[in-house]
Amino acid sequence: MEKKTKKIFVNSISLLLFFLVIGVLLWQTQGHIFFLFNFGYIGIAAATGELLFAILPKEKKVIGRKISQLLIGLYMLGVLGFLGHENMQIEGFFLYLLAGIFSGPVLHFLIAKIGGTLLFGRGWCSWACWTPMVLDFLPWMKPKHGRLKYWGIIRYLHFIIALTLVLILWYGLQIENFDKYTFYKFNWRMLLFGNLLYYAVAIFLSSILKDNRAFCKYVCPIPVLMKIGSRFSLWKIEIDKDGCIKCGLCEKNCPMNIKLLSYMKNNQRVLSTECIGCQQCINICPENIIRYTKKLDVGFKECLNFKNENSAQTIKIQKL
């Protein structure tokens, strides 16, 4: 027990130090102490959530993740976005890149949603994103049906539309000629409109499909970027093949409809870029044989449960 307690605190402190190092480096290179405060706060929020997740009993571990999600999501959207007038959406990222401004949105995407995926995969989606921050309080965390096949193409179209819109606005409205105040005000309005639209679409999809993560699976454009680095993520879920009793609870409770046991049968970690690191599979496993591990591996095959395939998959699991 003492060894386990020590590991819990080491993991939490390591996470905090990771963000503090980023904050110090940016503070020293960019000359603004705000970077230290910004990444220090995110590190404290993430480490607090990780600590609570580790020490709480299985049935309450989700509280730790939701606290991290709330602390980071509200800060990113409320403080940096609405108060700081930084557009943290993907449209803001594109605009800041075009303007050559190395500011909040660019740093956020480069660190959390591009570079960070090489370490944590799509953990951002489950521990920090402000859209699921609201969606995960809806009553459909465990999807009743599999994914809707081919609907995932919508997020790629969304990514293209967002980029195209920004290019049209940039060259059509000649945003590059805006003064600093007007530029930030324009970005703030885009942030307000974009988030209202995102929340409306996300809640609508969740309610009609009875799936909290429907927006993440079909509409959100961010995974288009995140899935690239996630393939090479250092931390991934691993299932102990020898200890597995083939109950299928991990798959039934996976909010992203991943065929977790398919990877196990292939002697692989869960290589799906749809994994958001929520660790619901770890919490639900009755044998405690699912865990996060660190090593270098990569896979390009997505094993996912689609609608109307679930019953056949359940029969298959029972026969194993």
KEMARNU-678750 format. One line per 8 residues: number of its first residue (from 1); their letters; for each residue x, y, z of N, C-alpha, C. Coordinates in steps of 0.1 Angstrom, whole numbers, plus 2048, in hexadecimal, padded with zeros to 3 digits. Atoms other than C-alpha are relative to their C-alpha. Example, Ala and Ser with C-alpha at 12.3 -4.5 7.8 and 13.67 -1.06 7.14 Angstrom:
2
1> as> 809/7F4/800/87B/7D3/84E/809/80C/800 | 7F7/7F5/800/889/7F5/847/7F8/80B/808
//
This chain:
320
1> mekktkki> 808/7F4/800/800/800/800/809/80D/800 | 7F7/7F4/800/81C/818/808/807/802/7F3 | 7FB/7FF/80E/82C/811/7E6/7F6/806/7F7 | 80B/7FB/809/80B/818/7D5/7FE/80F/803 | 802/7F2/7FC/806/838/7E9/80B/809/7FA | 7F4/7F8/805/829/844/7DF/7FF/802/7F1 | 802/7FF/80E/822/83D/7BB/7F6/80A/7FC | 80B/7F6/802/802/851/7BC/805/80E/801
9> fvnsisll> 7FB/7F2/7FE/814/870/7C9/80B/803/7F6 | 7F6/7FE/80B/831/86B/7B1/7FA/804/7F3 | 807/7FE/80D/81A/86A/793/7FA/80E/800 | 806/7F2/7FF/807/88A/79F/80B/80B/7FF | 7F5/7F6/800/827/89D/7A6/807/801/7F3 | 7FA/800/80D/836/892/785/7F8/808/7F6 | 809/7F8/809/818/8A0/773/801/80E/802 | 7FF/7F1/7FD/81A/8C1/785/80E/805/7FB
17> lfflvigv> 7F3/7FC/804/840/8C3/77E/801/802/7F1 | 800/800/80F/83A/8BC/759/7FB/80E/7FB | 806/7F3/804/824/8DB/756/808/80C/805 | 7F8/7F5/7FB/83A/8F0/76C/80D/802/7F8 | 7F4/7FF/809/858/8E9/756/7FD/807/7F4 | 804/7F9/80C/845/8F4/738/7FE/80F/803 | 803/7F2/7FC/83A/914/74B/80D/808/802 | 7F3/7F9/7FE/85E/91C/755/807/803/7F3
25> llwqtqgh> 7F9/7FF/80D/86C/916/733/7FA/80C/7F7 | 807/7F5/808/852/92D/722/802/80E/807 | 7FE/7F4/7F8/856/947/73E/80E/806/7FC | 7F2/7FC/802/87C/948/738/802/804/7F1 | 7FE/7FE/80E/87A/947/712/7F8/80C/7FA | 809/7F6/805/85C/95E/70D/800/80D/808 | 7FF/7F4/7F7/862/975/72A/7F3/804/807 | 80D/7FD/7F9/83F/973/739/7FE/7F6/80B
33> ifflfnfg> 802/809/7F5/83A/965/75C/7F2/7FA/800 | 80E/805/801/815/95F/752/801/7F1/7FC | 7FF/80E/804/821/93F/742/802/7F6/80C | 7FE/808/7F4/82D/932/763/7F3/7FE/808 | 80D/801/7F9/80B/93A/773/7F7/7F7/7F8 | 809/808/808/7F8/92B/756/802/7F1/801 | 7FD/80E/800/809/90A/754/801/7FA/80E | 800/804/7F3/80E/909/779/7F2/7FC/805
41> yigiaaat> 80E/803/7FC/7E8/90B/77E/7FB/7F3/7F9 | 805/80C/807/7E1/8F1/763/807/7F3/807 | 7F9/80B/7F9/7FB/8DA/774/7FA/7FC/80D | 807/802/7F3/7EB/8DE/796/7F3/7FA/7FE | 80E/806/803/7C8/8D7/788/801/7F2/7FB | 7FE/80E/805/7D4/8B8/775/805/7F7/80B | 7FB/808/7F6/7E8/8AB/792/7F6/7FD/80B | 80B/802/7F6/7CB/8B0/7AA/7F6/7F6/7FB
49> gellfail> 809/80A/806/7B4/89D/793/806/7F2/800 | 7F9/80D/800/7CD/881/78F/801/7FA/80E | 7FE/805/7F2/7D3/87F/7B5/7F2/7FB/805 | 80D/804/7FB/7AD/87D/7BC/7FC/7F3/7F9 | 803/80C/808/7A9/864/7A0/806/7F4/805 | 7F9/80B/7FB/7C3/84E/7AF/7FC/7FB/80E | 803/803/7F3/7B8/84F/7D3/7F1/7FD/803 | 80E/802/7FE/792/84E/7CF/7FC/7F1/7FC
57> pkekkvig> 804/80E/803/780/82C/7CE/7FB/800/7F1 | 803/802/80E/777/81E/7AB/7F4/808/7FC | 80D/7FA/804/753/82A/7AB/800/80F/800 | 800/7F1/7FF/75E/84E/7B2/80C/806/7F9 | 7F4/7FB/807/77E/851/79E/7FD/80B/7F6 | 804/7F6/80A/76C/864/783/7FF/80E/805 | 800/7F2/7FA/769/881/79B/80D/807/7FF | 7F3/7FB/802/78E/886/799/802/806/7F2
65> rkisqlli> 7FF/7FC/80E/78D/888/774/7F8/80C/7FD | 809/7F5/803/770/89F/773/804/80D/807 | 7FB/7F4/7FA/780/8B7/78C/80B/806/7F8 | 7F5/7FB/809/79F/8B9/776/7FA/807/7F4 | 807/7FB/80C/788/8BF/758/7FA/80E/803 | 806/7F3/7FC/775/8DB/76A/80A/80B/803 | 7F5/7F6/7FC/794/8EC/778/807/805/7F3 | 7F8/7FB/80C/7A6/8ED/756/7F6/805/7F6
73> glymlgvl> 809/7FB/80A/788/8F1/740/7FA/80D/803 | 805/7F3/7FC/779/90E/753/80B/80B/7FF | 7F5/7F6/801/79B/91F/754/803/803/7F1 | 7FD/7FE/80E/7A2/91A/72F/7F5/808/7F9 | 80C/7F9/807/77F/925/723/7FD/80D/807 | 804/7F4/7F9/776/93E/73E/80A/80A/802 | 7F6/7F6/7FD/796/94E/748/808/805/7F4 | 7F8/7FD/80C/7AC/94C/729/7F7/804/7F4
81> gflghenm> 809/7FD/80B/78E/94D/711/7F8/80C/802 | 809/7F5/7FF/773/963/71C/805/80D/807 | 7FA/7F5/7F9/787/979/734/80D/805/7F9 | 7F4/7FD/806/7A8/978/722/7FF/803/7F1 | 803/7FE/80E/798/97A/6FF/809/7F8/7F7 | 7F8/809/808/7AD/95D/6F3/7F7/7F6/7FA | 809/80A/807/79B/947/6D9/807/7F3/801 | 7F9/80D/7FE/7A5/924/6E5/7FB/7F5/7F7
89> qiegffly> 805/80A/80A/791/913/6CA/809/7FE/7F4 | 7F7/802/80B/7A1/905/6AB/800/80B/7F6 | 800/7F4/809/796/924/697/80A/80A/805 | 7F7/7F7/7FB/7AA/939/6AF/80F/7FC/7FE | 7F3/806/803/7C8/922/6AB/805/804/7F1 | 7FD/7FD/80E/7C7/927/685/802/80F/7FE | 7FF/7F1/801/7C2/94D/688/80E/805/806 | 7F3/7FC/7F9/7E0/951/6A0/80C/7FB/7F7
97> llagifsg> 7F5/804/808/7F6/93C/689/801/809/7F4 | 7FF/7F7/80C/7ED/952/66B/805/80D/804 | 7FB/7F3/7FB/7F4/971/680/80E/7FF/805 | 7F2/801/7FB/815/963/68C/801/804/80F | 800/7FD/7F2/80B/968/6B0/802/7F4/809 | 7FD/80B/7F8/81B/950/6C8/7FA/802/80E | 807/7FD/7F4/800/953/6E2/7F8/7F3/805 | 807/80B/7F9/7E7/93E/6F7/7FB/7F5/7F7
105> pvlhflia> 805/80A/808/7D5/92B/6DC/80B/7F7/7F9 | 7F5/808/807/7F5/921/6C9/807/7F7/80A | 7FA/808/7F6/806/916/6E9/7F8/7F4/805 | 80A/80A/7FB/7E7/903/6F4/800/7F4/7F6 | 801/80B/80A/7E5/8EF/6D4/80D/7F9/7FE | 7F3/806/802/80A/8E9/6D0/804/7F7/80C | 7FC/808/7F4/80E/8DC/6F4/7F6/7F6/803 | 80A/80A/7FB/7ED/8CC/6FD/7FA/7F7/7F5
113> kiggtllf> 808/808/80A/7DE/8C1/6DC/809/7FB/7F4 | 7F7/805/80A/7FC/8BA/6C6/80C/7F9/807 | 7F5/806/7FA/81C/8B4/6DA/7FC/7F7/80C | 804/807/7F5/80A/8A8/6F9/7FB/7F2/7FD | 806/80D/804/7FA/88B/6E6/80B/7F5/7FF | 7F5/80A/800/81C/87B/6E3/803/7F9/80D | 7FE/806/7F3/81C/875/708/7F3/7FB/806 | 80C/804/7FA/7F8/874/713/7F4/7FD/7F7
121> grgwcswa> 80A/803/80A/7E5/86C/6F3/7F5/80B/800 | 80B/7F6/800/7C3/87D/6F4/7FA/802/80E | 804/7FE/7F3/7C2/880/719/7FA/80E/803 | 807/7F3/7FF/7B9/8A5/715/7F1/7FF/7FE | 80F/801/803/797/89B/707/7F8/7FC/80D | 807/805/7F5/78E/88A/728/803/807/80D | 7FC/7FA/7F4/7A1/89E/742/800/80F/800 | 7FE/7F1/800/7A1/8C2/737/7F6/807/7F6
129> cwtpmvld> 808/7F9/80A/78A/8CA/719/7F3/805/806 | 80B/7F9/7FA/76F/8E3/721/7F2/7FC/7FA | 80D/804/805/754/8D4/70A/7FC/7F3/807 | 804/80B/7F8/754/8B1/71A/7FE/803/80F | 801/7FB/7F2/757/8C4/73B/7F1/800/804 | 80E/800/7FE/732/8C9/737/7F9/7F3/7FC | 806/80C/805/729/8AA/723/801/7F4/809 | 7FE/80B/7F7/737/892/73D/7F7/800/80C
137> flpwmkpk> 80A/800/7F6/71C/89D/755/7F3/7FC/7FB | 80D/805/805/701/891/73E/7FF/7F1/803 | 801/80D/7FB/6F3/86F/746/803/7F4/7F6 | 7FD/80A/80A/700/85C/727/80F/7FD/7FE | 7F2/803/801/724/855/730/803/7F3/7FA | 7FF/80D/806/720/831/727/7F7/7FF/7F4 | 809/800/80C/714/830/702/7F8/7F3/7FF | 809/80C/801/6F7/818/6FD/803/7F8/7F3
145> hgrlkywg> 7FE/806/80E/701/811/6D8/80E/803/7FC | 7F2/7FD/806/721/810/6C4/800/80D/7F8 | 7FE/7F4/808/72E/82C/6AE/7F7/7FF/7F3 | 807/800/80D/71B/837/68F/80B/800/7F6 | 7F5/801/80A/731/82C/672/800/80B/7F7 | 7FD/7F6/80A/740/846/65C/7FC/80E/805 | 803/7F3/7FB/733/863/671/80D/808/805 | 7F3/7FA/7FC/757/869/67C/806/80A/7F6
153> iirylhfi> 7FB/7F7/80B/75D/87A/65B/7FC/80E/802 | 805/7F2/7FE/749/898/667/80B/809/807 | 7F6/7F8/7F9/766/8A3/67E/80B/804/7F6 | 7F6/7FC/80A/77E/8A3/660/7FA/80B/7F7 | 807/7F5/808/765/8B8/64C/800/80D/809 | 800/7F4/7F7/762/8CF/66B/80E/807/800 | 7F2/7FB/800/788/8D3/66C/802/808/7F3 | 7FE/7F9/80D/789/8DD/647/7F8/80C/7FF
161> ialtlvli> 809/7F5/800/76B/8F4/64B/806/80B/809 | 7FB/7F6/7F7/77B/905/669/80C/807/7FA | 7F4/7FB/806/79C/90A/657/7FC/809/7F4 | 805/7F8/80C/78A/917/637/7FA/80D/805 | 807/7F4/7FA/775/92F/64C/80A/80A/804 | 7F5/7F7/7FB/794/93E/65C/807/806/7F5 | 7F9/7FA/80C/7A5/942/63B/7F8/80A/7F9 | 809/7F7/807/787/953/62C/7FF/80D/808
169> lwyglqie> 801/7F5/7F8/784/96A/64A/80D/808/800 | 7F3/7FA/7FF/7A9/971/64B/803/809/7F3 | 7FD/7F9/80C/7AC/97B/626/7F4/809/7FC | 80C/7F8/804/788/987/621/7FE/80D/808 | 802/7F4/7F7/786/99E/63F/80D/807/803 | 7F2/7FB/7FE/7AC/9A4/63E/803/802/80F | 7FE/800/7F1/7AF/99C/663/80E/804/804 | 7F2/7FD/7FD/7D5/9A0/660/802/80F/802
177> nfdkytfy> 7FF/7F2/7FE/7CE/9C5/65F/7F9/806/80C | 807/7FC/7F4/7BA/9C6/67F/80B/805/80A | 7F7/7FD/7F4/7CA/9D8/69D/7FE/7F5/80B | 800/80B/7F6/7D1/9C3/6BB/7F3/7FF/808 | 80D/801/7F9/7B1/9CC/6CE/7F5/7FA/7F8 | 80A/805/809/79B/9C5/6B0/802/7F1/7FD | 7FC/80E/803/7AD/9A4/6A9/7FB/7F7/80C | 804/808/7F4/7A7/998/6CD/7F1/800/802
185> kfnwrmll> 80F/7FF/7FF/783/9A4/6CD/7F9/7F7/7F6 | 806/809/80A/77C/991/6AD/802/7F2/804 | 7FD/80E/7FC/78C/972/6BB/7F6/7FC/80B | 809/803/7F4/777/975/6DB/7F2/7FD/7FB | 80D/802/805/757/977/6C7/7FF/7F2/7F9 | 800/80D/806/761/958/6B3/800/7F5/80B | 800/80A/7F5/768/946/6D4/7F2/7FF/806 | 80D/801/7FA/746/94F/6E2/7F6/7F9/7F7
193> fgnllyya> 809/806/809/733/946/6C3/803/7F1/7FE | 7FC/80E/803/747/926/6BD/7FC/7F7/80C | 803/808/7F4/743/919/6E1/7F1/7FE/802 | 80F/802/7FF/71D/920/6E1/7FB/7F6/7F6 | 804/809/80A/71A/90D/6C1/805/7F2/803 | 7FB/80D/7FC/730/8F0/6CD/7F8/7FA/80B | 808/806/7F5/71D/8EC/6ED/7F2/7FC/7FC | 80E/803/804/6FB/8ED/6DC/800/7F3/7F8
201> vaiflssi> 7FF/80C/808/706/8D3/6C2/803/7F4/809 | 7FC/80B/7F8/717/8BD/6DC/7F5/7FB/809 | 80B/804/7F8/6FA/8BD/6F4/7F4/7F9/7F8 | 80B/806/809/6E1/8B6/6D8/804/7F2/7FB | 7FB/80D/805/6F6/899/6CA/7FF/7F6/80C | 800/809/7F5/6FA/88A/6ED/7F2/7FC/804 | 80E/804/7FC/6D5/88B/6F4/7F9/7F7/7F6 | 807/808/809/6C9/87C/6D4/807/7F2/7FE
209> lkdnrafc> 7F8/80D/802/6E5/861/6D2/802/7F9/80D | 7FE/806/7F2/6E5/85B/6F8/80F/7FD/802 | 7F2/802/800/70B/85F/6F7/807/80D/803 | 7F9/7F3/7FC/71F/87A/70A/80B/804/7F7 | 7F4/7FD/809/73C/877/6F2/7FD/800/7F1 | 804/7FF/80F/729/879/6D1/807/80B/7F9 | 7FA/7F5/806/737/89B/6CA/80F/7FD/7FE | 7F2/804/801/75B/88E/6D0/802/7F7/7F5
217> kyvcpipv> 7FE/80A/80A/756/871/6B9/7FD/805/7F2 | 804/7FD/80D/745/882/69C/802/80E/7FB | 800/7F2/804/748/8A8/69C/80C/808/803 | 7F5/7F8/7FB/765/8B6/6B0/80C/7FF/7F6 | 7F5/800/809/782/8C0/698/80D/7FD/806 | 7F3/801/7F9/79E/8BE/6B2/806/7F2/7FE | 7FA/80D/802/7A3/898/6AF/807/7FE/7F3 | 7F9/801/80D/7AE/89D/68B/80F/803/802
225> lmkigsrf> 7F2/7FD/7FC/7CE/8AC/69A/805/7F6/80A | 7FC/808/7F4/7CF/897/6BA/803/7F2/7FC | 7FF/80E/803/7CC/875/6A9/80E/7FD/7FA | 7F3/802/806/7EE/87A/697/80A/7FC/80B | 7F6/803/7F5/803/87B/6B7/7FC/7F5/809 | 805/80A/7F7/7EC/864/6CA/805/7F2/7FC | 7FB/80D/804/7F8/847/6B5/80D/7FC/806 | 7F3/803/7FA/81A/84A/6C4/801/803/80F
233> slwkieid> 800/7FC/7F2/80F/853/6E7/808/7F6/809 | 7F8/809/7F6/826/846/703/7F7/7F9/80A | 809/806/7F6/80A/840/71C/7F4/7FA/7F8 | 80C/807/806/7EF/827/710/7FB/7F6/80A | 806/80A/7F8/7D7/80F/720/805/7F2/7FC | 7FC/80E/803/7E2/7EB/723/7F8/7F6/808 | 808/80A/7F9/7CD/7CC/72C/808/7F3/802 | 7F9/80C/7FE/7DD/7AE/73C/7F8/7F4/7FB
241> kdgcikcg> 807/80A/807/7D3/792/725/7FE/7F3/809 | 801/80C/7F7/7DA/776/73F/7F6/802/80B | 809/7FD/7F5/7C5/787/759/7F1/803/7FC | 80D/7FC/805/7A7/790/743/7F6/7F5/801 | 80A/80A/800/787/77D/749/7F6/801/7F5 | 808/7FE/80C/777/789/729/7F1/804/803 | 80E/7FC/7FC/759/799/73B/7FB/80B/7F6 | 805/7F6/80A/758/7B5/721/7FC/80E/807
249> lcekncpm> 805/7F4/7FA/750/7D0/73B/808/80D/7FC | 7F8/7F5/804/76D/7E6/730/7FB/806/7F2 | 806/7FB/80D/75F/7E8/70C/7F2/806/801 | 80E/7FB/7FF/73B/7EC/717/800/80E/807 | 800/7F3/7F9/745/80A/72D/809/80A/7F9 | 7F7/7F7/806/75E/81A/715/7F8/80B/7F9 | 808/7F5/806/74F/83D/70B/803/802/7F2 | 7FC/7FE/80E/762/83C/6EA/7FE/7F4/7F7
257> nikllsym> 803/80C/808/756/819/6DF/80C/7F9/7FA | 7F4/807/805/779/80A/6DC/7FF/7F1/803 | 7FF/80E/7FE/77D/7E5/6D8/80D/7FD/807 | 7F4/802/7F8/796/7E2/6F4/805/7F2/800 | 7FB/80E/800/797/7BC/6F4/806/7FC/7F3 | 7F9/804/80D/7A1/7BB/6D0/80F/803/800 | 7F2/7FC/7FF/7C1/7CD/6D8/807/7F6/80A | 7FA/80A/7F6/7C7/7B5/6F6/803/7F3/7F9
265> knnqrvls> 7FE/80C/807/7C2/797/6E0/80C/800/7F6 | 7F5/7FE/809/7DC/7A5/6C8/80D/803/808 | 7F5/7FD/7F7/7F4/7A9/6E6/805/80E/7FE | 7FD/7F1/802/7F3/7CF/6E1/7FA/808/80B | 807/7F6/7F8/7EC/7EC/6F7/7F5/806/7F8 | 80B/7FA/807/7CD/800/6EE/805/80B/7F7 | 7F9/7F7/809/7DB/811/6CF/7F6/809/7F9 | 80A/7F8/807/7BA/822/6C4/803/80F/804
273> tecigcqq> 7FF/7F1/7FD/7BD/848/6C0/7F3/806/804 | 80C/7FB/7FA/79A/84A/6CC/800/7FF/80F | 7FF/801/7F1/7A5/842/6F0/802/80E/805 | 7FF/7F2/7FA/7A0/862/705/806/7FF/80E | 7F9/801/7F3/7B1/855/724/7F7/802/80C | 80A/7FE/7F5/791/857/73A/802/7F5/80B | 7FD/80B/7F7/79C/836/74A/7F4/7F9/806 | 80C/806/7FC/778/82A/74D/802/7F0/800
281> cinicpen> 7FE/80F/801/784/807/742/808/7FB/80C | 7F8/803/7F4/79D/807/75F/7F7/7FF/80C | 809/7FF/7F4/782/811/778/7F7/7F4/801 | 80B/80A/801/769/7F6/76C/805/7F2/801 | 7FB/80E/801/780/7D8/769/800/7F9/80E | 802/807/7F3/777/7BF/785/80D/7F9/804 | 7F3/807/7FD/79A/7AF/783/80C/809/802 | 7F6/7F6/7FF/7AE/7CF/784/80D/7FD/7F7
289> iirytkkl> 7F4/803/809/7C4/7C4/766/801/809/7F4 | 7FF/7F6/80A/7C0/7E3/751/808/80C/806 | 7F8/7F6/7FA/7DA/7FE/756/807/808/7F5 | 7F8/7F8/809/7EE/81A/746/80E/7FB/800 | 7F2/803/801/811/811/73A/807/809/7F7 | 7F7/7F7/808/82E/823/72A/809/7F8/7F7 | 7F6/806/809/840/817/70B/7FD/806/7F2 | 801/7FB/80E/845/81F/6E6/7F9/7F5/7F7
297> dvgfkecl> 807/809/80A/82C/80E/6CE/7F6/809/7F8 | 809/7F8/809/815/819/6B2/7F8/7F6/7F8 | 809/809/808/7F7/80A/6A0/7F8/809/7F7 | 809/7F8/809/7E2/816/683/7F2/7FB/7FD | 80D/806/801/7C4/800/686/7F7/804/80B | 80A/7FC/7F6/7A6/80E/698/7F6/7F5/802 | 80A/80A/7FC/791/7F3/6AA/7F5/807/807 | 80B/7F9/7FA/770/803/6B1/7F3/7F8/7FF
305> nfknensa> 80D/806/801/74D/7F7/6B9/7F6/809/7F9 | 80A/7F8/807/733/803/6A1/7F2/7FB/802 | 80E/803/7FD/70D/803/6A4/7FD/7F3/7F8 | 805/80D/806/6FD/7E1/69C/80B/7F5/800 | 7F6/80A/7FF/71E/7D0/6A2/802/7FC/80F | 7FE/802/7F2/71C/7D1/6C8/7FB/7F2/804 | 805/80D/7FC/706/7B2/6CC/808/7F5/7FB | 7F7/80A/806/71C/79E/6B5/80D/7FF/808
313> qtikiqkl> 7F4/7FF/7F8/73A/7AA/6C9/7FE/7FA/80E | 803/806/7F3/72A/7A0/6EA/800/7F1/800 | 801/80E/801/723/77D/6DE/80F/7FB/7FE | 7F3/804/803/747/77B/6D2/808/800/80D | 7F8/7FF/7F3/755/786/6F4/7FC/7F4/809 | 805/80B/7F7/73F/76C/706/806/7F2/7FB | 7FB/80D/805/74D/750/6F0/80F/7FF/802 | 7F1/801/7FE/772/759/6F7/803/7F8/80C
//
